[in-house]
Amino acid sequence: MNLTISGHHLEVTPALRNYVTSKLDRITRHFDQVVDVRVLLTVEKQKEKQRRQRAECNVHVRGSDLFAQSAHADLYAAVDELVDKLDRQVVRHKDRLQTHQHEAPKRLM
């Protein structure tokens, strides 16, 4: 899995990088066919402080691309919310990939 963490108007510190990496391990625990993950952490210049910190993530898995974004007053809370959204998407994608067809029962005569 290739992991790219970048910041926009923000310096990505090692503590922040470790936090994001540890949270994204939950996604690979549920689905091991993740190819590429790109995380963008942004601090927007808004007058209101309520939704200023934003986290976005693109996850490339075999078969499709998943995208989620989250905004919050605290960057760590935005990352938590982002990982929750991605986890639901990955579980739904994994469920769609599994075959749900059963073999027809054999008739005995």
C-alpha positions as CSV (number, residue, x, y, z in Angstrom):
1,M,0.0,0.0,0.0
2,N,1.4,3.4,-1.0
3,L,0.5,6.1,1.4
4,T,0.9,9.8,0.6
5,I,0.1,12.4,3.3
6,S,0.3,16.0,2.3
7,G,-0.7,19.3,3.8
8,H,-2.2,22.5,2.3
9,H,-1.4,25.6,4.4
10,L,-0.2,23.2,7.0
11,E,3.0,21.5,7.9
12,V,2.5,17.7,8.4
13,T,4.4,16.9,11.6
14,P,5.6,13.4,12.5
15,A,3.0,13.1,15.2
16,L,0.2,14.0,12.8
17,R,1.7,11.6,10.2
18,N,1.8,8.8,12.8
19,Y,-1.8,9.5,13.9
20,V,-3.1,9.3,10.3
21,T,-1.1,6.1,9.6
22,S,-2.4,4.4,12.7
23,K,-6.0,5.3,11.9
24,L,-5.6,4.1,8.3
25,D,-4.5,0.7,9.5
26,R,-8.2,0.0,10.3
27,I,-9.0,0.2,6.6
28,T,-6.3,-2.3,5.7
29,R,-7.5,-4.6,8.5
30,H,-10.9,-4.9,6.8
31,F,-9.7,-5.0,3.2
32,D,-6.2,-6.0,2.2
33,Q,-6.3,-5.1,-1.5
34,V,-5.8,-1.4,-1.0
35,V,-3.3,-0.2,-3.7
36,D,-2.9,3.5,-3.1
37,V,-4.0,6.0,-0.4
38,R,-3.7,9.8,-0.7
39,V,-4.5,12.0,2.3
40,L,-4.8,15.8,2.0
41,L,-4.9,17.8,5.2
42,T,-6.0,21.4,4.8
43,V,-6.5,24.5,7.0
44,E,-8.9,26.9,5.3
45,K,-8.8,30.6,5.9
46,Q,-12.4,31.2,7.1
47,K,-13.6,33.7,9.6
48,E,-15.6,31.1,11.4
49,K,-13.5,28.5,13.2
50,Q,-16.2,25.8,13.3
51,R,-15.3,23.9,10.1
52,R,-11.9,25.2,9.3
53,Q,-9.8,22.0,9.5
54,R,-10.5,19.7,6.6
55,A,-9.2,16.2,5.7
56,E,-9.7,14.5,2.3
57,C,-8.7,11.0,1.2
58,N,-8.6,9.1,-2.1
59,V,-8.3,5.3,-1.7
60,H,-7.5,3.3,-4.8
61,V,-8.6,-0.3,-4.4
62,R,-8.8,-3.0,-6.9
63,G,-11.9,-2.2,-9.0
64,S,-12.7,1.3,-8.0
65,D,-11.7,4.5,-6.3
66,L,-13.1,5.7,-3.0
67,F,-13.2,9.3,-1.8
68,A,-14.2,10.8,1.5
69,Q,-13.8,14.2,3.1
70,S,-14.5,15.6,6.5
71,A,-14.3,19.1,8.1
72,H,-14.2,19.9,11.8
73,A,-12.8,22.5,14.2
74,D,-10.1,20.1,15.3
75,L,-7.9,18.3,12.7
76,Y,-7.6,15.1,14.7
77,A,-11.4,14.9,15.0
78,A,-11.6,15.5,11.2
79,V,-9.3,12.6,10.6
80,D,-11.3,10.4,12.9
81,E,-14.5,11.2,11.0
82,L,-12.8,10.7,7.7
83,V,-11.6,7.2,8.7
84,D,-15.1,6.3,9.9
85,K,-16.5,7.3,6.5
86,L,-13.8,5.4,4.6
87,D,-14.2,2.3,6.7
88,R,-17.9,2.2,5.9
89,Q,-17.1,2.6,2.1
90,V,-14.4,-0.1,2.2
91,V,-16.7,-2.6,4.0
92,R,-19.5,-1.9,1.5
93,H,-17.1,-2.3,-1.5
94,K,-15.8,-5.6,0.0
95,D,-19.3,-6.9,0.4
96,R,-20.1,-6.0,-3.2
97,L,-17.1,-7.9,-4.4
98,Q,-18.0,-11.1,-2.6
99,T,-20.3,-13.5,-4.6
100,H,-23.7,-14.1,-3.0
101,Q,-24.8,-16.7,-5.4
102,H,-25.4,-20.2,-4.0
103,E,-25.3,-23.4,-5.9
104,A,-28.7,-24.7,-6.7
105,P,-29.8,-27.8,-4.6
106,K,-29.6,-31.0,-6.5
107,R,-33.0,-32.7,-7.0
108,L,-33.2,-36.3,-6.1
109,M,-35.8,-38.4,-7.9
